């Protein structure tokens, strides 16, 4: 018995001394495995760089583009798991087969045989990835006159007249200098409601490839990354009309300008990034900031006159920031939430300042064999600080307009059901309002078409009858305070049929644009 006790005691003592050693061994094994994984990842990165360098060298020696690798014609998968199946020529993908990119997910890199042209230049390869032509035209009717139509539909690409509207013809060029940067140019032609031709350079920028796999830089003329709608070209919108609150805060062509931005992917378990940048504050596309005298002649904010040349240096720039996150909710569902901000001077004087902030969300839920449902919402608010000003009161004295804050706010929310790849139905509700009294032109905010209360409901049906073509029908119920009875009914109705057709050479989509 005594020997048994001694043996048990010795076993316990041995186990107690061995446990720390075993734990130490486990920690060492874990550290060794982590180091091995890091080494493997580093080797993969080095191997990828070597492959790109060899491809560039082969292209340089051959003096022509590399031959394309054979394309598989059967079902295949990209390394991110999306399924793709070929469709018959001239037909859209079969329902449920062709995926749509989730918010924040980048389009795939094009295959070599989708590139229009390439040639080696130095230690890289210059590529023209796509030449695209997008045509948008609409036909419709409204229950009010032309002057009210242009006030109700203030977006530059909106159907803005009874009868036919050529919303836009966009010519785009997308390219890259691999492995260094992407570039994009977009030129737009429009017919105004009065029948005048208008040609403008909408975007022209270059963007670096991923730096350290987490960051990218962009410079040039580009759409400001604010919210959900502003960074997207009109031919990619679900609805035909620009949201009312965006037309009020950003003008008819949206907010864009010449500038610089930096994007950083954040180290979170979900997809997350932040974008910061700055742009020039002048011009028609900077409606809430320094804008232009022509813009203020057409639609002065709060009735205030344009004052130029009273802001200098870095204070003449608009600064922007965006923070976006995409969460995978399981079973194919995803949620994107974002917040955006714009800060800069306005055209009411040296102390005039504007702050615009917004929040947005997009929920995507698969509906099994019945497609998927998308819920989209965005809220925006502008704080427009008007500088104090003096003027002749007409009686030999001086009148003073004190400094005040004008606040404009609104939102749009939509539910869209993508029944199949061909058919989408949905509806959108919009609201816009303001606080802070205006001066001069109108007697009250309600009489101002760009600050009075607005409501809009817009049911929509979309039919994609070909891979790169679609027809949409949108009805609009508008209730606006600036429509004054008895001359005008405050509630107006309209309906538009829109045809979009895309032509092009090379890969689909715009380089550097995220969906």
PyMOL commands that set and color helices and strands:
alter all, ss='L'
color gray80, all
select helices_A, chain A and resi 2-62+112-114+146-152+234-236+244-250+293-299+301-303+313-316+368-370+445-447
alter helices_A, ss='H'
color red, helices_A
select strands_A, chain A and resi 76-77+83-84+117-121+124-142+163-178+181-191+197-208+215-223+256-265+271-280+317-330+333-345+353-366+372-386+389-392+398-401+404-418+423-435+454-466+469-480+491-506
alter strands_A, ss='S'
color yellow, strands_A
deselect
rebuild
show_as cartoon
